[in-house]
Amino acid sequence: MPSGNVHDTVNTVALTGYVAYSVATQQTDWLPTAIGIAVGTLWLSPDLDLKSEPYYRFGPFRVLWMPYVKIMPHRSIWSHGLIIGDIIRLLYSAAILIPLLFLSLYFQVLDSATIDSWFASLPAFVVGIMVASTIHILLDYSSSWFRPKKRKKRRR
């Protein structure tokens, strides 16, 4: 299984390639997807089911992820499954962020127009997160496929 640094490096190269391509082809709506790839790489990684680098990047807020770490079996379909793992991590994040969003509206920290623009960008952001986790999962499984098999010693 690749280390966290390998995952970060490969995803960062993919992000750089995506941004370079988007800018070169004069795309206008690439930023939410690029932010999604960055967030999916650095924070909402499939390895949040461990006390891993993405877990520690949350700093003091990592305690909010402790139930997720305790509940999720590592490399299960629930954490490393394509789409399902992303949906679970996004719903878990939403359970934390939506109350904060309502509080920011109530105390007028944010206005509804700002939040509406965020929600308009949400599908592209989610696609970015899914791209990052897909790369992560493919790296995990490809390292298992190409790892030399251990030979069993013959008993005499």
C-alpha positions in Angstrom: 0.0 0.0 0.0 1.5 3.4 -0.9 2.4 5.8 1.8 0.4 9.0 2.5 3.2 11.0 0.8 2.8 9.0 -2.4 -1.0 9.5 -2.4 -0.5 13.3 -1.9 2.1 13.5 -4.6 0.2 11.6 -7.2 -3.0 13.5 -6.5 -1.1 16.8 -6.5 0.3 16.0 -9.9 -3.2 15.1 -11.2 -4.5 18.4 -9.8 -1.7 20.4 -11.4 -2.4 18.6 -14.7 -6.2 19.4 -14.4 -5.6 23.0 -13.6 -3.0 23.4 -16.4 -5.4 21.8 -18.9 -8.3 23.9 -17.8 -6.4 27.1 -18.0 -4.8 26.2 -21.4 -8.3 25.4 -22.8 -9.8 28.5 -21.3 -12.3 26.7 -19.2 -14.3 29.0 -16.9 -15.7 26.6 -14.3 -12.6 24.6 -13.2 -12.1 26.1 -9.8 -14.7 24.2 -7.7 -13.5 20.9 -9.1 -9.8 21.8 -8.4 -10.7 22.8 -4.9 -12.6 19.5 -4.5 -9.5 17.6 -5.7 -7.4 19.4 -3.1 -9.9 18.9 -0.3 -10.3 15.2 -1.3 -6.6 14.7 -1.3 -5.6 16.6 1.9 -8.6 16.2 4.2 -11.4 13.9 2.9 -9.2 11.0 1.9 -10.3 7.4 2.1 -7.6 6.9 4.7 -9.7 8.9 7.3 -10.6 5.5 8.6 -7.1 5.5 10.2 -5.3 8.0 12.3 -3.5 9.0 9.2 -2.0 12.3 7.8 -5.4 13.5 6.5 -6.9 12.9 10.0 -4.1 14.9 11.7 -4.5 17.7 9.2 -7.7 18.6 10.9 -5.7 19.8 13.8 -7.8 20.2 17.0 -10.9 19.5 15.0 -9.8 15.9 14.3 -11.8 14.9 17.4 -14.9 15.4 15.3 -13.6 12.5 13.1 -13.0 10.1 16.0 -16.3 8.3 15.6 -15.7 7.8 11.9 -12.2 6.4 12.7 -13.7 4.0 15.3 -16.6 2.8 13.2 -15.0 2.4 9.7 -13.0 -0.7 9.1 -9.9 0.1 7.1 -10.0 -0.5 3.3 -13.6 -1.7 3.5 -16.2 -0.9 0.9 -17.5 1.8 3.3 -14.3 3.8 3.3 -12.5 2.7 0.1 -15.5 2.0 -2.1 -15.9 4.1 -5.2 -18.7 6.6 -4.7 -20.1 5.0 -1.5 -17.0 6.0 0.5 -17.2 9.5 -0.8 -20.9 9.8 0.0 -20.4 8.6 3.5 -17.5 11.1 4.1 -19.5 13.9 2.5 -22.6 13.1 4.6 -20.5 13.0 7.8 -19.0 16.4 6.8 -22.4 17.8 6.1 -23.7 16.7 9.5 -21.0 19.0 11.0 -21.0 21.8 8.5 -24.8 22.4 7.9 -25.4 23.5 11.5 -22.5 25.9 11.2 -24.0 27.2 7.9 -27.3 27.9 9.6 -25.6 29.6 12.5 -23.7 31.8 10.0 -26.9 32.8 8.4 -28.6 33.5 11.7 -25.8 35.7 12.9 -25.4 37.2 9.5 -21.8 36.2 9.0 -22.7 35.0 5.5 -25.6 36.2 3.3 -27.9 33.9 1.4 -26.5 34.9 -2.0 -23.0 33.7 -1.0 -24.4 30.4 0.1 -26.5 30.1 -3.1 -23.3 30.5 -5.1 -21.6 27.8 -3.0 -24.5 25.4 -3.6 -24.3 26.1 -7.4 -20.7 25.0 -7.3 -21.3 22.0 -5.1 -21.7 19.3 -7.9 -18.3 20.3 -9.4 -16.7 20.3 -5.9 -18.1 16.8 -5.2 -16.7 15.6 -8.6 -13.3 16.8 -7.5 -13.5 14.9 -4.2 -14.5 11.8 -6.1 -11.6 12.2 -8.6 -9.2 12.5 -5.7 -10.5 9.4 -3.9 -10.7 7.4 -7.1 -7.0 8.1 -7.7 -6.3 7.1 -4.1 -8.2 3.8 -4.3 -6.6 2.9 -7.7 -3.2 3.5 -6.2 -4.1 1.3 -3.2 -5.3 -1.6 -5.3 -2.7 -1.3 -8.0 0.0 -1.6 -5.5 -1.6 -4.8 -4.2 -1.9 -6.2 -7.8 1.7 -5.5 -8.7 3.3 -6.5 -5.4 5.4 -9.6 -5.8 3.7 -12.6 -4.3 5.4 -14.2 -1.3 6.6 -17.7 -2.1 5.6 -20.3 0.3 8.5 -22.4 1.6 8.2 -26.0 0.9 8.4 -28.2 4.0 10.6 -31.3 3.8 
